[in-house]
Amino acid sequence: MTTIVKLGGSVITEKDRADTLDGAALDRLADAIAAVDVDDLVVVHGGGSFGHHHASEHGVSKTAGSDDAGAAVDIHGAMKTLNEFVLARLHDRGVPAVPVHPFSAATRDADATLALPTAQVETMLGEGFVPVLHGDVVAHAGEGVTVVSGDELVVSLARGLDADRVGFCSTVPGVLDADDAVVERIDDYDAVADVLGESDATDVTGGMAGKVRALLGLATPASVFGPDALGAFLSGGTPGTLIEGGADADG
């Protein structure tokens, strides 16, 4: 059973302060991952104050590209630094985590369609490793490089690996309605569009609205939950908001 979990960038960093890790939060999430024996686990993490800050400085987003090699290296380097923090916390707890850098593998074509080969990740899983991917820049035909979000990576991985379970660990306990109550289930974007807003801090990948859109593109049901529920999700539960787009949903 393949499980993919994304650790939100806003959860593991101080997102309104450039290049600032929330070490205590990352420690708690690493504890939760280490405490549950999950077969075939893939971890993806967002950019938070590392990737988003540098991408914003260079004017690079999912749609706006740059052919400046220095910009590409700066954004990618910030994400590698954050990835190393995540790996270190997992290694400290005996989790066999290994890095997978999307810049070295993923691409966008001229129509902005993302291609992420998953054979490497699948082989890593077969050898008992926990692949850890992250938001990054990727080569984009005609645009130089653009940003690939952790949300997009989760969707691509879930399809390529035929994942059984997908979870998004966010700063909130689920998708919230106008009264700040958790929406238990979402199967239609338009039904919740009025309560989905952009992130309060710098975010070049779409905030909660982008997250819901991405998850509705999956055939695999996905859960959005807060940090305290990571252990429950990894143990087989469906905390927070369950998002089911169905096999025919558009990505």
C-alpha positions as CSV (number, residue, x, y, z in Angstrom):
1,M,0.0,0.0,0.0
2,T,1.6,3.3,-1.1
3,T,0.9,6.3,1.0
4,I,1.9,9.9,0.0
5,V,1.9,12.6,2.6
6,K,2.7,16.3,2.0
7,L,4.0,18.5,4.8
8,G,2.9,22.0,4.1
9,G,5.5,24.6,3.8
10,S,3.5,26.9,6.2
11,V,3.7,24.1,8.8
12,I,7.4,23.5,8.8
13,T,8.6,27.1,8.3
14,E,7.8,30.5,9.5
15,K,6.3,31.5,6.2
16,D,6.2,35.2,6.7
17,R,10.0,35.3,7.6
18,A,12.4,34.4,4.8
19,D,14.4,31.2,5.1
20,T,13.2,30.5,8.7
21,L,12.5,26.9,9.8
22,D,9.9,26.1,12.4
23,G,12.1,23.5,14.0
24,A,9.7,22.5,16.8
25,A,6.9,21.9,14.3
26,L,9.2,19.8,12.1
27,D,10.3,17.8,15.1
28,R,6.7,16.9,16.0
29,L,5.9,15.8,12.4
30,A,9.1,13.7,12.2
31,D,8.1,12.1,15.5
32,A,4.7,11.2,14.1
33,I,6.2,9.7,10.9
34,A,8.7,7.7,12.9
35,A,6.1,6.4,15.3
36,V,4.0,4.6,12.7
37,D,5.3,1.8,10.5
38,V,4.0,2.7,7.1
39,D,4.9,0.5,4.1
40,D,5.8,2.4,0.9
41,L,5.7,5.9,2.3
42,V,6.5,8.9,0.1
43,V,7.0,12.4,1.7
44,V,6.6,15.6,-0.1
45,H,7.1,19.0,1.5
46,G,6.3,22.5,0.4
47,G,8.6,25.5,0.1
48,G,7.3,27.8,2.9
49,S,9.6,30.7,3.6
50,F,12.5,29.1,1.7
51,G,11.2,28.4,-1.8
52,H,8.3,30.9,-2.0
53,H,10.4,33.9,-0.8
54,H,13.2,33.3,-3.4
55,A,10.7,32.5,-6.2
56,S,8.8,35.7,-5.5
57,E,12.1,37.8,-5.5
58,H,12.9,36.5,-9.0
59,G,9.3,36.8,-10.3
60,V,9.0,33.1,-10.9
61,S,5.8,31.2,-10.4
62,K,3.9,28.2,-11.8
63,T,3.1,30.3,-14.9
64,A,5.8,33.0,-15.0
65,G,9.2,31.6,-15.9
66,S,12.8,32.8,-16.0
67,D,15.8,31.9,-18.2
68,D,18.2,33.3,-15.6
69,A,20.4,30.4,-14.4
70,G,21.3,32.3,-11.3
71,A,17.6,32.6,-10.4
72,A,17.1,28.9,-11.0
73,V,20.0,27.9,-8.8
74,D,19.0,30.4,-6.0
75,I,15.4,29.0,-5.8
76,H,16.5,25.4,-6.1
77,G,19.3,25.9,-3.5
78,A,16.8,27.3,-1.0
79,M,14.6,24.2,-1.4
80,K,17.6,21.9,-1.1
81,T,18.5,23.5,2.2
82,L,14.9,23.0,3.5
83,N,15.0,19.4,2.2
84,E,18.2,18.8,4.1
85,F,16.5,20.0,7.3
86,V,13.6,17.6,6.8
87,L,16.0,14.7,6.0
88,A,18.1,15.4,9.1
89,R,15.0,15.3,11.4
90,L,13.9,12.0,9.9
91,H,17.3,10.4,10.0
92,D,17.6,11.4,13.7
93,R,14.5,9.2,14.3
94,G,15.7,6.2,12.2
95,V,13.5,6.9,9.2
96,P,15.4,5.8,6.0
97,A,14.7,9.0,4.1
98,V,16.4,9.9,0.8
99,P,16.2,13.1,-1.3
100,V,14.5,13.3,-4.7
101,H,15.0,16.8,-6.3
102,P,12.4,17.5,-9.0
103,F,14.7,20.0,-10.8
104,S,16.8,17.0,-11.9
105,A,13.8,14.9,-13.1
106,A,10.6,16.8,-13.8
107,T,9.8,19.0,-16.8
108,R,6.9,21.1,-18.2
109,D,6.2,21.0,-21.9
110,A,5.1,24.1,-24.0
111,D,1.5,23.5,-22.8
112,A,2.7,23.6,-19.2
113,T,1.9,20.0,-18.6
114,L,4.1,18.5,-15.9
115,A,6.0,15.3,-16.5
116,L,7.5,13.6,-13.4
117,P,9.0,10.1,-14.0
118,T,8.3,7.9,-11.0
119,A,10.4,4.8,-11.8
120,Q,13.2,6.2,-9.5
121,V,10.8,6.7,-6.6
122,E,9.2,3.3,-7.2
123,T,12.6,1.6,-7.1
124,M,13.5,3.5,-3.9
125,L,10.3,2.3,-2.2
126,G,11.1,-1.3,-3.3
127,E,14.5,-1.0,-1.6
128,G,12.9,0.2,1.7
129,F,13.7,3.9,1.4
130,V,11.4,6.8,2.1
131,P,11.7,9.2,-0.8
132,V,11.4,12.9,0.2
133,L,10.5,15.3,-2.6
134,H,9.9,19.0,-2.4
135,G,8.5,22.0,-4.3
136,D,11.1,23.2,-6.7
137,V,11.8,24.8,-10.1
138,V,11.6,22.7,-13.2
139,A,12.7,23.2,-16.8
140,H,9.8,24.5,-18.8
141,A,9.8,24.5,-22.6
142,G,9.8,28.1,-23.8
143,E,9.8,29.6,-20.3
144,G,13.2,28.7,-18.9
145,V,12.2,27.4,-15.4
146,T,8.9,27.7,-13.5
147,V,7.8,26.6,-10.1
148,V,6.4,23.1,-9.4
149,S,4.4,23.0,-6.2
150,G,4.3,20.2,-3.7
151,D,0.6,19.9,-4.5
152,E,1.4,19.1,-8.2
153,L,4.0,16.6,-7.2
154,V,1.6,14.8,-4.9
155,V,-1.0,14.5,-7.8
156,S,1.7,13.3,-10.3
157,L,3.1,10.8,-7.8
158,A,-0.3,9.5,-6.8
159,R,-1.1,8.8,-10.4
160,G,2.3,7.4,-11.4
161,L,2.6,5.2,-8.3
162,D,-1.1,4.2,-8.2
163,A,-1.2,5.4,-4.6
164,D,-3.7,4.1,-2.1
165,R,-3.8,7.0,0.3
166,V,-2.9,10.7,0.1
167,G,-2.7,13.2,2.9
168,F,-2.0,16.9,3.2
169,C,-0.8,18.2,6.5
170,S,-1.8,21.9,6.6
171,T,-1.8,24.6,9.2
172,V,-5.5,24.2,9.7
173,P,-7.5,21.1,10.8
174,G,-9.1,20.8,7.4
175,V,-10.8,23.0,4.8
176,L,-12.8,25.6,6.7
177,D,-16.1,27.0,5.9
178,A,-17.2,30.6,6.5
179,D,-17.8,29.9,10.2
180,D,-14.3,28.3,10.5
181,A,-15.8,24.8,10.9
182,V,-14.2,21.9,9.1
183,V,-15.9,20.9,5.8
184,E,-16.1,17.1,6.2
185,R,-16.2,16.3,2.5
186,I,-15.6,18.0,-0.9
187,D,-16.3,16.6,-4.3
188,D,-17.0,19.8,-6.2
189,Y,-14.8,22.9,-6.3
190,D,-17.6,25.3,-7.0
191,A,-19.4,24.3,-3.8
192,V,-16.6,25.6,-1.7
193,A,-15.1,28.3,-4.0
194,D,-16.5,31.2,-1.9
195,V,-14.7,30.1,1.3
196,L,-11.3,29.3,-0.3
197,G,-8.9,32.1,-0.1
198,E,-5.2,32.7,-0.9
199,S,-2.5,32.3,1.6
200,D,-1.8,35.3,4.0
201,A,1.9,35.0,3.4
202,T,3.9,35.0,0.1
203,D,2.8,32.0,-1.8
204,V,3.4,31.5,-5.5
205,T,1.5,28.2,-5.8
206,G,-2.1,29.0,-4.9
207,G,-2.7,28.4,-1.2
208,M,-5.7,26.3,-0.1
209,A,-7.6,27.0,-3.3
210,G,-4.7,25.5,-5.3
211,K,-4.6,22.5,-2.9
212,V,-8.2,21.7,-3.3
213,R,-8.1,22.0,-7.0
214,A,-5.1,19.7,-7.1
215,L,-6.7,17.0,-4.9
216,L,-9.9,17.0,-6.9
217,G,-7.8,15.9,-9.8
218,L,-7.0,12.6,-8.1
219,A,-8.9,9.3,-8.4
220,T,-7.5,8.5,-5.0
221,P,-9.4,10.1,-2.0
222,A,-7.3,12.6,-0.1
223,S,-7.4,14.1,3.3
224,V,-6.5,17.6,4.4
225,F,-5.7,17.9,8.2
226,G,-3.8,19.7,10.8
227,P,-0.4,18.8,12.2
228,D,-1.8,17.1,15.3
229,A,-3.7,14.6,13.0
230,L,-0.7,13.4,11.1
231,G,-0.3,10.3,13.3
232,A,-4.0,9.5,12.9
233,F,-3.7,9.7,9.1
234,L,-0.6,7.5,9.0
235,S,-2.3,5.0,11.2
236,G,-5.1,4.6,8.6
237,G,-7.6,7.3,9.6
238,T,-9.2,10.0,7.5
239,P,-9.0,13.1,9.7
240,G,-10.0,16.6,8.6
241,T,-11.5,17.1,5.2
242,L,-12.0,14.2,2.8
243,I,-11.6,15.3,-0.9
244,E,-12.9,13.0,-3.6
245,G,-12.7,14.1,-7.1
246,G,-13.2,10.8,-8.8
247,A,-11.3,9.0,-11.5
248,D,-12.6,11.3,-14.3
249,A,-11.7,14.6,-12.6
250,D,-9.4,16.9,-14.5
251,G,-5.9,17.5,-13.1
